């Protein structure tokens, strides 16, 4: 888990089945979370985020990383990241946020767009969640898990020999995962996907994409 991924060349099928394990674990633990709610007398049919659902979701990824380590799939490096690396990631993300803000402004003033469906869904999901739980879920857990999926498994591992292609594919899939319903929301999710992929393409450090994703979500969290 903490070795340079350049030293490891796991088979593509190994990467795929390990990711499959993550999907299976996520499903099993999600079912466990629903069962938890049933026995606790909670309305599990009502969209809501809870501490146990978040922790079980995070556990699925941590277990997957442990399995990946023993399959010689490494996402992180031991080498220290320079302050220039963090500065580069920060600037790229701030520029992306700035561009997205302009697009959001234009969309709200010159089209029928008001908000993305993903944002509307999140408002419903976190309606009854505490501030702390919302912060942990949106600002800490989401960037960690999403970056390992899109920039880690997909771009860094599956497309390790064609990183530029992985950059394109991961950006498009990242956008699609947030379910854009119009051209405004499509660009609003494509732009940060491109920015995050660009950070990994330039620095080869997944840690910096997680950091940049944290910055993006933190600003969105305090802004709303």
Secondary structure as the mmCIF struct_conf table of DSSP 4:
data_model
#
loop_
_struct_conf.conf_type_id
_struct_conf.id
_struct_conf.beg_label_comp_id
_struct_conf.beg_label_asym_id
_struct_conf.beg_label_seq_id
_struct_conf.end_label_comp_id
_struct_conf.end_label_asym_id
_struct_conf.end_label_seq_id
BEND BEND1 UNK A 3 UNK A 3
HELX_RH_3T_P HELX_RH_3T_P1 UNK A 5 UNK A 7
HELX_RH_AL_P HELX_RH_AL_P1 UNK A 12 UNK A 40
TURN_TY1_P TURN_TY1_P1 UNK A 41 UNK A 41
TURN_TY1_P TURN_TY1_P2 UNK A 44 UNK A 45
BEND BEND2 UNK A 46 UNK A 46
HELX_RH_AL_P HELX_RH_AL_P2 UNK A 51 UNK A 70
TURN_TY1_P TURN_TY1_P3 UNK A 71 UNK A 72
BEND BEND3 UNK A 78 UNK A 79
HELX_LH_PP_P HELX_LH_PP_P1 UNK A 80 UNK A 82
HELX_RH_AL_P HELX_RH_AL_P3 UNK A 83 UNK A 110
BEND BEND4 UNK A 111 UNK A 112
BEND BEND5 UNK A 115 UNK A 115
HELX_RH_AL_P HELX_RH_AL_P4 UNK A 117 UNK A 125
TURN_TY1_P TURN_TY1_P4 UNK A 126 UNK A 128
BEND BEND6 UNK A 129 UNK A 129
HELX_RH_AL_P HELX_RH_AL_P5 UNK A 131 UNK A 135
HELX_RH_PI_P HELX_RH_PI_P1 UNK A 136 UNK A 141
HELX_RH_AL_P HELX_RH_AL_P6 UNK A 142 UNK A 147
HELX_RH_PI_P HELX_RH_PI_P2 UNK A 148 UNK A 158
TURN_TY1_P TURN_TY1_P5 UNK A 159 UNK A 161
HELX_RH_AL_P HELX_RH_AL_P7 UNK A 163 UNK A 177
TURN_TY1_P TURN_TY1_P6 UNK A 178 UNK A 178
BEND BEND7 UNK A 182 UNK A 182
HELX_RH_AL_P HELX_RH_AL_P8 UNK A 183 UNK A 203
HELX_RH_AL_P HELX_RH_AL_P9 UNK A 206 UNK A 223
#
